[in-house]
Amino acid sequence: MNRCVKRNIDQRCERDREIARSKKKRTNPLQLRQGKCFFMLDVTTVGSELAPAQQDSTLADLLFFLDQFGSTRAVRIKLHEQQSEIRRLERQVERLMHNEDESTLQKTTST
């Protein structure tokens, strides 16, 4: 590898390390060695702003969902499906409410 290119990669990686430190994220050592400086999530900081009772509740929920679905990906897929269903139901309710408003308006204008 050309010295100039390697120095440029090293500088970028050092800059990424500094950003990671400032954002309390960890960088993957393998990616750093390969010249790819991507952030990895520091799992020790996830949920650290929550109160202990909230952390316990969140962990219990996570364990329940993992037992039910087997993986976090399956949980995310199921939650996405539920969100889509909720949005669909909200639209139906809005249409019904709009139709009800129109029928009430027509009744008051016809009398």
C-alpha positions as CSV (number, residue, x, y, z in Angstrom):
1,M,0.0,0.0,0.0
2,N,1.3,3.4,-0.9
3,R,2.6,5.4,2.2
4,C,0.5,8.4,1.4
5,V,-2.7,6.3,1.2
6,K,-1.8,4.5,4.4
7,R,-1.1,7.7,6.2
8,N,-4.4,9.1,5.0
9,I,-6.3,6.0,6.2
10,D,-4.5,6.2,9.6
11,Q,-5.5,9.9,9.9
12,R,-9.1,9.1,9.0
13,C,-9.2,6.2,11.5
14,E,-7.7,8.4,14.3
15,R,-10.3,11.1,13.5
16,D,-13.0,8.4,13.7
17,R,-11.6,7.1,17.0
18,E,-11.8,10.6,18.4
19,I,-15.4,11.0,17.3
20,A,-16.2,7.6,18.7
21,R,-14.7,8.6,22.1
22,S,-16.6,11.8,22.1
23,K,-19.9,10.0,21.3
24,K,-19.0,7.1,23.7
25,K,-19.1,4.5,20.9
26,R,-16.6,1.8,20.3
27,T,-15.0,1.1,17.0
28,N,-14.4,-2.4,15.7
29,P,-10.7,-3.2,15.8
30,L,-10.9,-5.5,12.8
31,Q,-12.4,-2.7,10.7
32,L,-9.8,-0.3,12.0
33,R,-7.0,-2.6,10.8
34,Q,-8.7,-2.9,7.4
35,G,-8.9,0.9,7.1
36,K,-12.7,0.9,7.5
37,C,-13.6,3.0,10.5
38,F,-17.3,2.3,11.4
39,F,-18.9,2.8,14.7
40,M,-20.1,-0.1,16.9
41,L,-22.7,0.4,19.5
42,D,-21.3,0.4,23.1
43,V,-23.8,-1.9,24.8
44,T,-22.8,-0.7,28.2
45,T,-24.3,2.7,27.5
46,V,-27.6,1.5,26.1
47,G,-30.3,2.3,28.5
48,S,-27.9,3.9,31.0
49,E,-30.1,7.0,31.2
50,L,-33.1,4.9,32.5
51,A,-33.9,4.5,36.1
52,P,-33.1,1.0,37.6
53,A,-36.8,0.0,37.7
54,Q,-37.1,1.0,34.0
55,Q,-34.0,-0.9,33.1
56,D,-35.4,-4.0,34.9
57,S,-38.7,-3.6,33.1
58,T,-37.0,-3.2,29.7
59,L,-34.8,-6.2,30.3
60,A,-37.9,-8.3,31.3
61,D,-39.7,-7.2,28.1
62,L,-36.7,-8.0,26.0
63,L,-36.4,-11.4,27.5
64,F,-40.1,-12.1,27.0
65,F,-39.9,-11.1,23.3
66,L,-36.7,-13.1,22.7
67,D,-38.4,-16.1,24.2
68,Q,-41.5,-15.6,22.0
69,F,-39.7,-14.8,18.7
70,G,-36.2,-16.1,19.0
71,S,-34.2,-13.1,17.8
72,T,-34.2,-9.3,17.9
73,R,-34.8,-9.2,14.2
74,A,-37.9,-11.3,14.5
75,V,-39.1,-8.9,17.2
76,R,-38.4,-5.9,15.0
77,I,-40.3,-7.5,12.1
78,K,-43.3,-8.3,14.4
79,L,-43.3,-4.7,15.8
80,H,-43.2,-3.3,12.3
81,E,-46.2,-5.5,11.3
82,Q,-48.1,-4.3,14.4
83,Q,-47.2,-0.6,13.7
84,S,-48.5,-1.1,10.1
85,E,-51.7,-2.6,11.4
86,I,-52.2,0.3,13.9
87,R,-51.7,2.8,11.1
88,R,-54.2,1.0,9.0
89,L,-56.8,1.0,11.8
90,E,-56.1,4.7,12.5
91,R,-56.9,5.5,8.9
92,Q,-60.1,3.5,9.1
93,V,-61.2,5.3,12.3
94,E,-60.4,8.6,10.6
95,R,-62.5,7.7,7.6
96,L,-65.4,6.6,9.8
97,M,-65.2,9.7,11.9
98,H,-65.1,11.8,8.7
99,N,-68.1,10.0,7.3
100,E,-70.0,10.4,10.6
101,D,-69.3,14.1,10.6
102,E,-70.6,14.4,7.1
103,S,-73.8,12.5,7.8
104,T,-74.4,14.6,10.9
105,L,-73.8,17.8,8.9
106,Q,-76.3,16.5,6.2
107,K,-78.9,15.8,8.8
108,T,-78.6,19.2,10.4
109,T,-78.8,21.0,7.0
110,S,-81.8,19.0,5.8
111,T,-83.9,19.7,8.9
